Every structure is written in structure tokens, then in C-alpha cells.
């Protein structure tokens, strides 16, 4: 891939793009929350957060992007399991 990769959580507005990607990959579309990877503006991978198999563009090299999403999903899960951060840790320090 020659474009920067953008990773973000899915929203309801992404449903059409996810359905299109799933059709391209000949897989069922994931339901619920997913991490999405975009190359430029094109959706390349959707990784369901429920543990289901990823959906990826079969015409692009996406194996590394799938692994990147898995790492990010693991990090997000660890962050949730630690509980909320203290508010003071989120405030910017005064100069």
C-alpha cells in the first residue's frame, strides 16, 4: 500500500462501505463494532471486535493491516480492562 493507513472505530455511517467490502471478499458482513483500516479514503479491512474473522479487500495486500488492527484491538481491550484513568492524568500540564 502506498497510502497512509487510518484506523478508527466503525460508526453507523460505515455500514454501506462494510457491506461492499464484505461482498468483495465473499464473506458475510460483520455485525456490531469493528475497527476499520483505510488506505487513503478506501476501506481495506474491517476487523469485528466480537472476535469474528476480518473482512478484507482481496485485491490488495492486507495481511499486515489485519495484524495491525489485531494489535490495536488488543490494546483497546487492555485499556478497558484497567478501568477508567484518573482525570488528572488526562489534563494537560501547565507550562
Wavefront OBJ file of the C-alpha trace (Angstrom):
o trace
v 0.000 0.000 0.000
v 1.279 3.416 -0.913
v -1.263 5.408 1.094
v -1.160 6.214 4.796
v -3.289 3.853 6.877
v -6.022 5.342 9.028
v -7.514 3.196 11.782
v -10.748 4.067 13.529
v -13.831 2.532 15.075
v -16.818 1.913 12.867
v -19.953 4.028 13.003
v -23.436 3.543 11.594
v -22.363 5.653 8.608
v -19.810 2.970 7.632
v -22.387 0.216 7.110
v -22.598 0.607 3.314
v -18.806 0.511 2.912
v -18.553 -2.546 5.169
v -21.277 -4.340 3.189
v -19.476 -3.518 -0.050
v -16.156 -4.777 1.339
v -17.781 -7.995 2.575
v -19.323 -8.613 -0.854
v -15.938 -8.050 -2.483
v -14.376 -10.555 -0.032
v -17.260 -13.047 -0.490
v -17.817 -13.091 3.280
v -20.740 -12.184 5.483
v -20.639 -8.607 6.694
v -19.675 -8.255 10.350
v -22.280 -7.022 12.810
v -21.606 -4.698 15.697
v -18.473 -2.708 16.411
v -15.378 -3.092 14.261
v -12.020 -1.478 13.734
v -11.640 -0.162 10.222
v -8.470 0.424 8.226
v -8.483 2.862 5.343
v -5.775 3.348 2.729
v -6.334 6.917 1.718
v -10.132 7.074 1.564
v -10.688 3.422 0.615
v -11.812 0.894 3.233
v -9.388 -2.035 3.092
v -10.099 -4.062 6.257
v -12.873 -4.369 8.833
v -11.986 -6.286 11.994
v -15.046 -7.138 14.106
v -14.439 -6.575 17.808
v -16.537 -9.620 18.706
v -13.727 -11.938 17.572
v -15.205 -12.803 14.165
v -12.957 -13.111 11.127
v -11.788 -9.923 9.436
v -13.170 -8.806 6.091
v -10.540 -7.500 3.694
v -10.113 -6.317 0.130
v -8.924 -9.441 -1.732
v -7.275 -7.331 -4.430
v -4.912 -5.533 -2.050
v -2.129 -6.691 0.257
v -3.841 -6.550 3.631
v -2.243 -9.226 5.850
v -0.051 -6.670 7.626
v -3.002 -4.323 8.096
v -5.075 -7.139 9.627
v -2.274 -7.792 12.123
v -2.037 -4.086 12.898
v -5.778 -3.985 13.621
v -5.486 -7.051 15.866
v -2.733 -5.362 17.875
v -4.818 -2.204 18.168
v -7.892 -4.194 19.257
v -5.804 -5.934 21.930
v -4.511 -2.589 23.179
v -8.032 -1.203 23.370
v -9.200 -4.275 25.283
v -6.364 -3.949 27.790
v -7.160 -0.290 28.305
v -10.806 -1.098 29.031
v -9.881 -3.834 31.495
v -7.726 -1.440 33.547
v -10.717 0.746 34.255
v -11.078 4.485 33.857
v -7.981 6.617 34.021
v -7.631 9.213 36.675
v -8.818 12.565 35.460
v -5.578 14.259 36.478
v -3.647 12.045 34.058
v -5.740 13.384 31.179
v -5.297 17.080 31.946
v -2.537 18.969 30.151
v 0.234 20.208 32.368
v 0.637 23.922 32.904
v 3.678 25.437 31.267
l 1 2 3 4 5 6 7 8 9 10 11 12 13 14 15 16 17 18 19 20 21 22 23 24 25 26 27 28 29 30 31 32 33 34 35 36 37 38 39 40 41 42 43 44 45 46 47 48 49 50 51 52 53 54 55 56 57 58 59 60 61 62 63 64 65 66 67 68 69 70 71 72 73 74 75 76 77 78 79 80 81 82 83 84 85 86 87 88 89 90 91 92 93 94 95
